[in-house]
């Protein structure tokens, strides 16, 4: 099998970039070998790609369950461990218990969702990232791998679809 080369295609607008992604698929480039870089957030479905899977909802729900368990412990565990009988008052107060359980559930949900966003986005990242100055001007770039011996075919196909430039991806001085 031949070695893979990293190419960078820069497009002016979303339409030609979407066509470029479709053409790359037709030429045999898998979605995990493509990286779309843009200065503005573009939904993956607009470009014809699958939506990114995220674990944030599962992490947040874990936090909600843990928060609810902590709230229930505060309501029922503390009076069980340290009973304090006050004249005419129940040991396990229901109205206050509902409020405390709800608040602890939401606190756990929000805290774990916040942490989950960092975990899911790979923050902090210690690997070098690609930066293309044209992206700051509103253009869209596709970074992809292709076989060495088929570079010309990929370059011609993307130029025909409206790519401004298709070149070897290399580290640039900022």
MOCORUR-V551823 format. One record per helix or strand. SS is the DSSP state (A for helix, B for strand). FROM is the first residue (numbers start at 0). LEN is the number of residues. If there is no record, write none. Layout:
SS/FROM/LEN, SS/FROM/LEN
This chain:
B/3/8, A/13/13, A/30/3, B/33/5, A/55/26, A/93/28, A/132/5, B/139/8, A/147/13, B/162/6
